[in-house]
Amino acid sequence: MLRDEQVAVLCDIAQSIAFADDVQGEVDRLIREGYVAKDGDLYELTPKAEKLLSERGASLNRA
């Protein structure tokens, strides 16, 4: 189960909000656990992360 801070990082990534350097360790962990994929300099949520956010009721505004 992810902590609230990790879910907040996922929400930031989903909304293309830059995250602070001090959360890079959390991002790396989320990548290892399959929640985030890195494509060059971009970070994207995986279907696993999208499902988790949906289940937690996190609303994401998508363009």
Summary of the structure (lengths in Angstrom):
residues: 63
radius of gyration: 10.7
end to end distance: 28.4
largest distance: 29.3
contacts: 142
relative contact order: 0.21
helix: 52%
strand: 13%
